[in-house]
Amino acid sequence: MVAAHVGLFLLPPFEAHLRGTRSRHPRGWLGLLVAAFGLRWWSIRELGPQWNVRAVVPEQLTPVTTGPYRVIRHPNYLAVILEFLALPMALGARRSCLGLSLANLGVLACRVGAEERLLDRHPGYRRAFAGRARLIPGVF
């Protein structure tokens, strides 16, 4: 996960410089990037002290069902997916976008699966999020 995030900040500018590419719609992509940052901030804020960078679930888990968690189970990861799309595309770095997004999806598939297994051990989580989509309402 760390390598993918480092790559997100290094590869797109390098590709754009090397290939001389520019985005066709930089403002739109930057708008999506700002929205993704906002969703990430909101998600972390709603979790409060329960948020951490490692997949650690407190023993006394209190499921958070406010804010973006009213709609999906993992809004922070949706924000990460949007960042991996928007940042390279804002620079016109299509190849970086594709490669980094695929790598990120692989990492997130493992991460979300591991978190779900940990969270499912708590009956309160299962009750609070039964039937709620993981990332995209009505899709996953």
CORZI-V958880 format. One record per helix or strand of 2 or more residues. SS is the DSSP state (alpha for helix, beta for strand). FROM is the first residue (numbers start at 0). LEN is the number of residues. If there is no record, write none. Layout:
BEGIN
ss,from,len
SS,FROM,LEN
SS,FROM,LEN
END
This chain:
BEGIN
ss,from,len
alpha,1,18
alpha,25,25
alpha,66,4
alpha,74,16
alpha,93,26
alpha,122,7
END
